[in-house]
Amino acid sequence: MAKLKLSAIPDNKPVKLAIELPAIVHRDLVAYAEVLSRETGQKLEPEKLVAPMLARFMSTDRAFARLRRDKRETGQAPRAPAGRAETAS
């Protein structure tokens, strides 16, 4: 059995967010939901995977963790990591 990065998805009250995904990302998300459903025996809709995937991604991003830790320690806004350009909103 393959070791997936996600396990069972908790039933949390969601915050509504509308996003657009490239078709290939949506197809992969649907396929991932199918595999995870078979692995866990839990019926999953692909859109329910987005939040846990983002949370997993952010929790394993060392640069992000370092910036958050630095912000907490200094009380300052985080700096962009070297080599990454900030985008204006």
DRENDO-1510 file (C-alpha; in Angstrom, 1 decimal, always signed):
<recs>
REC; n; res; u; v; w
REC; 1; MET; +0.0; +0.0; +0.0 .
REC; 2; ALA; +1.4; +3.5; -0.9 .
REC; 3; LYS; +2.1; +6.0; +1.8 .
REC; 4; LEU; +0.0; +9.1; +1.0 .
REC; 5; LYS; +0.8; +12.5; +2.6 .
REC; 6; LEU; -2.8; +12.9; +3.7 .
REC; 7; SER; -4.9; +10.6; +5.9 .
REC; 8; ALA; -8.6; +10.8; +7.0 .
REC; 9; ILE; -10.0; +14.3; +6.6 .
REC; 10; PRO; -11.6; +15.8; +9.7 .
REC; 11; ASP; -15.1; +17.3; +9.4 .
REC; 12; ASN; -14.5; +21.0; +10.1 .
REC; 13; LYS; -16.8; +23.9; +9.5 .
REC; 14; PRO; -15.4; +25.5; +6.3 .
REC; 15; VAL; -14.8; +29.0; +5.2 .
REC; 16; LYS; -16.0; +29.5; +1.7 .
REC; 17; LEU; -13.3; +30.3; -0.8 .
REC; 18; ALA; -13.7; +30.4; -4.6 .
REC; 19; ILE; -10.6; +29.4; -6.7 .
REC; 20; GLU; -9.9; +28.5; -10.2 .
REC; 21; LEU; -7.7; +25.5; -10.9 .
REC; 22; PRO; -6.0; +24.5; -14.1 .
REC; 23; ALA; -7.7; +21.5; -15.6 .
REC; 24; ILE; -4.7; +19.2; -15.0 .
REC; 25; VAL; -4.6; +20.1; -11.3 .
REC; 26; HIS; -8.4; +19.4; -11.0 .
REC; 27; ARG; -7.9; +16.0; -12.7 .
REC; 28; ASP; -5.1; +15.1; -10.3 .
REC; 29; LEU; -7.2; +16.3; -7.4 .
REC; 30; VAL; -10.1; +14.1; -8.5 .
REC; 31; ALA; -7.7; +11.1; -8.9 .
REC; 32; TYR; -6.1; +11.8; -5.5 .
REC; 33; ALA; -9.6; +11.9; -3.9 .
REC; 34; GLU; -10.4; +8.5; -5.5 .
REC; 35; VAL; -7.2; +6.9; -4.2 .
REC; 36; LEU; -7.5; +8.4; -0.7 .
REC; 37; SER; -11.2; +7.2; -0.6 .
REC; 38; ARG; -10.1; +3.7; -1.3 .
REC; 39; GLU; -7.2; +3.9; +1.3 .
REC; 40; THR; -9.4; +5.3; +4.1 .
REC; 41; GLY; -12.8; +4.0; +3.3 .
REC; 42; GLN; -14.1; +7.6; +3.6 .
REC; 43; LYS; -16.1; +9.1; +0.7 .
REC; 44; LEU; -14.2; +12.3; -0.2 .
REC; 45; GLU; -15.1; +15.1; -2.5 .
REC; 46; PRO; -12.0; +16.5; -4.3 .
REC; 47; GLU; -12.7; +20.0; -3.0 .
REC; 48; LYS; -12.4; +18.7; +0.6 .
REC; 49; LEU; -8.7; +17.9; -0.1 .
REC; 50; VAL; -7.6; +21.4; -0.9 .
REC; 51; ALA; -7.4; +22.7; +2.7 .
REC; 52; PRO; -5.6; +19.7; +4.1 .
REC; 53; MET; -3.2; +19.7; +1.2 .
REC; 54; LEU; -2.4; +23.4; +1.7 .
REC; 55; ALA; -2.0; +23.0; +5.4 .
REC; 56; ARG; +0.4; +20.0; +4.8 .
REC; 57; PHE; +2.3; +22.0; +2.3 .
REC; 58; MET; +2.7; +25.0; +4.6 .
REC; 59; SER; +3.5; +22.9; +7.7 .
REC; 60; THR; +6.4; +21.3; +5.8 .
REC; 61; ASP; +7.8; +24.5; +4.2 .
REC; 62; ARG; +10.9; +25.2; +6.2 .
REC; 63; ALA; +11.4; +28.8; +4.9 .
REC; 64; PHE; +7.8; +29.6; +5.8 .
REC; 65; ALA; +8.2; +28.2; +9.3 .
REC; 66; ARG; +11.4; +30.1; +9.8 .
REC; 67; LEU; +9.8; +33.4; +8.7 .
REC; 68; ARG; +6.8; +32.8; +11.0 .
REC; 69; ARG; +9.1; +32.0; +13.9 .
REC; 70; ASP; +11.3; +35.1; +13.2 .
REC; 71; LYS; +8.1; +37.3; +13.1 .
REC; 72; ARG; +7.0; +35.9; +16.4 .
REC; 73; GLU; +10.4; +36.4; +18.0 .
REC; 74; THR; +11.0; +40.0; +16.7 .
REC; 75; GLY; +7.4; +41.2; +16.4 .
REC; 76; GLN; +8.2; +42.3; +12.8 .
REC; 77; ALA; +6.7; +41.5; +9.5 .
REC; 78; PRO; +8.3; +38.6; +7.8 .
REC; 79; ARG; +10.9; +39.1; +5.0 .
REC; 80; ALA; +10.6; +37.3; +1.7 .
REC; 81; PRO; +13.1; +34.5; +1.4 .
REC; 82; ALA; +16.2; +35.1; -0.7 .
REC; 83; GLY; +15.5; +34.4; -4.4 .
REC; 84; ARG; +11.8; +34.9; -4.1 .
REC; 85; ALA; +10.2; +38.1; -5.3 .
REC; 86; GLU; +7.3; +39.6; -3.5 .
REC; 87; THR; +4.2; +40.4; -5.5 .
REC; 88; ALA; +2.2; +43.6; -5.1 .
REC; 89; SER; -1.5; +43.2; -4.3 .
</recs>
